[in-house]
């Protein structure tokens, strides 16, 4: 019994003298980082709405981080400006930049076409007289302007006349044929003075005054 105890003690001492160690192996690995990039956007004018693949992502200027690798459709919208869009490629670890200029929407202005206004000619229809002096004798020109551009001029004898009025200058143009020689056409140009209601015979600066017909 004593001998067995000694052997057990000796065996225990041998084990303790040789030492005992435990080895722990660590297999800790860093998590796999996701491949992402970022997108930085600005615009002129600023304040444009950002849509990334149709999803609203704020207004310019702005930076959108943590975007997975790939292609994105970018659209910028601003009131009274034409929408701007393009496809952009985002790469891991990089920042893609967009600086867009938005064109204002030009609204064509319609210039109204002026309606020509026709100033009605002054009313000269009626009878007019002009006293003339030839040597020691006197005479009277009697002018009758009828509507429709016809009338009579009486200088000792009546003559049929045709007349017209310039709507811009109000000049009265009178023409008449000599009843004894129809090939001879006489002309008379008259200015109408609305203030005095007279017809001024241009060639001789003589006034015809209105008289009852």
Buried (B, 14 or more C-beta within 10 A) or exposed (E): EEEEEEEEEEEEEEEEEEEEEEEEEEEEEEEEEEEBBBBBBBBEEEEBBBBBEEEEBBBBBBEBEEBEBEEBEBBBBBEEBEBBEEEBEBBEEEBBEBEBEBEEEEEEEEEEEEEEEEEEBEEBEBBBBBEEEEEEEEEEBBBBBBEEEEBBBEBEEEBEBBBEBEEEEBBBBBBBBEEEEEEEEEEBBBBBEEEEBBBBBEEEEBBBEBEEE
